[in-house]
Amino acid sequence: MTSEVGIRRARMSDYSAVVDGIGDVYWGRDYLPALYTGFLQDPDCFSFVAEVDGKVVGFYAGELVDNKQTLYKMAGRVKDEYKGQGIITKLSDAIDTEAAKLGTAKREVMACLKETAERLSKGYTQKKGFELIVHVVRQLLKLIILCSTLH
């Protein structure tokens, strides 16, 4: 049984734990090492880490784009041994909470692996009160565009 998962804002000091410690996400082509600092410095970005027993085990970032009307979630990752325990959901909820404070987002977009998109779209849209608009397939990635039915 895993210890309790804590969610907090990501810090610059988490760089190594996130980029090197979680593992290779895109087979050596991960964009996060180049964008991590920008995520943390951009006021329209919300970056969070998940911790278990004081160790970073997950990361997720969201950014308000399209005149702050679209919440774009990206760079989600969880250490293999912690997958399937709801950590991405907790990180996603933290992003949602921060974005909701501004009250401008009407849509949510995620960039993720095709397998992840297929798994998420089976229950995620209903849970969040979203309507699935489109899946865009680009090689190994799928872009899921969701539209909130709540105003």
C-alpha positions as CSV (number, residue, x, y, z in Angstrom):
1,M,0.0,0.0,0.0
2,T,1.3,3.4,-1.0
3,S,1.7,6.2,1.6
4,E,-0.5,9.2,1.3
5,V,0.1,11.3,-1.9
6,G,0.7,15.0,-1.4
7,I,0.1,17.5,-4.2
8,R,1.9,20.9,-4.3
9,R,3.1,23.5,-6.7
10,A,6.3,22.5,-8.6
11,R,9.5,24.4,-7.8
12,M,12.7,24.9,-9.7
13,S,14.4,22.7,-7.1
14,D,12.2,19.8,-8.3
15,Y,13.8,19.9,-11.8
16,S,16.0,16.8,-11.4
17,A,13.4,14.8,-9.5
18,V,10.8,15.5,-12.3
19,V,13.0,15.4,-15.4
20,D,15.5,12.7,-14.4
21,G,13.7,10.9,-11.5
22,I,10.4,10.0,-13.1
23,G,11.8,8.5,-16.2
24,D,11.9,8.8,-20.0
25,V,8.4,9.5,-21.2
26,Y,8.9,9.9,-25.0
27,W,11.7,7.6,-25.8
28,G,14.5,10.2,-25.6
29,R,12.4,12.9,-27.2
30,D,10.8,14.4,-24.1
31,Y,10.2,18.1,-24.3
32,L,9.9,18.7,-20.6
33,P,13.6,19.3,-19.9
34,A,13.6,22.3,-22.3
35,L,10.2,23.7,-21.1
36,Y,10.2,23.0,-17.3
37,T,11.7,26.4,-16.3
38,G,9.2,28.2,-18.6
39,F,6.3,26.3,-17.2
40,L,7.2,27.5,-13.7
41,Q,7.9,31.1,-14.7
42,D,4.7,31.6,-16.9
43,P,1.9,33.1,-14.9
44,D,-0.6,31.3,-17.1
45,C,0.9,27.9,-16.3
46,F,0.0,25.7,-13.3
47,S,2.6,23.1,-12.6
48,F,2.2,20.6,-9.8
49,V,4.2,17.6,-8.4
50,A,2.9,14.6,-6.5
51,E,5.0,13.4,-3.5
52,V,5.0,10.2,-1.6
53,D,7.1,10.0,1.5
54,G,8.8,13.2,0.5
55,K,9.8,12.0,-2.9
56,V,8.5,13.4,-6.2
57,V,6.6,10.6,-8.0
58,G,4.5,12.7,-10.5
59,F,4.2,15.9,-12.4
60,Y,1.5,17.6,-14.5
61,A,1.3,21.1,-16.1
62,G,-1.6,23.1,-17.3
63,E,-1.6,26.4,-19.2
64,L,-4.3,28.8,-20.1
65,V,-4.2,29.6,-23.8
66,D,-6.6,31.0,-26.4
67,N,-7.2,34.3,-24.4
68,K,-7.4,32.1,-21.2
69,Q,-10.4,30.3,-22.6
70,T,-8.7,26.9,-23.0
71,L,-6.9,24.9,-20.4
72,Y,-4.2,22.9,-22.1
73,K,-2.8,20.1,-20.0
74,M,0.5,18.6,-20.9
75,A,3.7,16.9,-19.6
76,G,1.8,14.6,-17.3
77,R,3.9,11.8,-15.9
78,V,4.0,9.4,-12.9
79,K,6.7,7.0,-11.9
80,D,5.9,3.5,-13.1
81,E,5.6,2.0,-9.7
82,Y,2.9,4.6,-8.8
83,K,0.8,4.4,-11.9
84,G,-2.8,3.3,-11.5
85,Q,-3.2,4.9,-8.1
86,G,-5.0,8.1,-9.1
87,I,-2.0,10.4,-9.0
88,I,-2.6,12.0,-12.4
89,T,-6.2,12.6,-11.4
90,K,-5.1,14.4,-8.2
91,L,-2.6,16.5,-10.2
92,S,-5.3,17.3,-12.8
93,D,-7.7,18.3,-10.0
94,A,-5.0,20.7,-8.6
95,I,-4.6,22.3,-12.1
96,D,-8.4,22.6,-12.4
97,T,-8.7,24.3,-9.0
98,E,-6.1,26.9,-9.9
99,A,-7.6,27.5,-13.4
100,A,-11.1,27.8,-11.9
101,K,-10.0,30.7,-9.7
102,L,-9.8,32.8,-12.8
103,G,-13.1,31.5,-14.2
104,T,-12.2,32.0,-17.8
105,A,-11.6,28.5,-19.2
106,K,-14.4,27.0,-21.2
107,R,-12.5,24.1,-22.8
108,E,-9.9,21.6,-21.8
109,V,-7.3,20.1,-24.2
110,M,-4.8,17.4,-23.3
111,A,-1.7,16.2,-25.2
112,C,-0.9,12.6,-24.3
113,L,0.1,9.2,-25.6
114,K,-2.6,7.6,-27.7
115,E,-3.1,4.8,-25.2
116,T,-3.6,7.3,-22.4
117,A,-6.1,9.3,-24.5
118,E,-8.1,6.2,-25.2
119,R,-8.2,5.2,-21.5
120,L,-9.0,8.7,-20.3
121,S,-11.7,9.4,-22.8
122,K,-13.8,6.4,-21.6
123,G,-14.8,7.9,-18.3
124,Y,-13.0,11.2,-17.9
125,T,-15.3,13.3,-20.0
126,Q,-18.4,12.1,-18.1
127,K,-16.8,12.6,-14.7
128,K,-15.8,16.2,-15.5
129,G,-19.1,17.1,-17.2
130,F,-17.3,17.6,-20.6
131,E,-18.4,16.7,-24.0
132,L,-15.8,15.1,-26.2
133,I,-15.2,17.3,-29.3
134,V,-12.5,15.6,-31.2
135,H,-9.5,13.3,-31.0
136,V,-6.6,14.3,-33.3
137,V,-4.1,11.6,-34.0
138,R,-0.5,12.5,-34.7
139,Q,1.7,9.5,-34.8
140,L,2.0,8.3,-31.2
141,L,0.1,11.3,-29.7
142,K,-3.5,12.1,-29.5
143,L,-4.9,15.5,-28.8
144,I,-8.2,15.3,-26.9
145,I,-10.3,18.4,-27.0
146,L,-13.0,18.6,-24.4
147,C,-15.7,21.2,-24.0
148,S,-17.2,22.0,-20.7
149,T,-21.0,21.8,-20.6
150,L,-20.8,23.9,-17.4
151,H,-20.7,27.6,-17.7
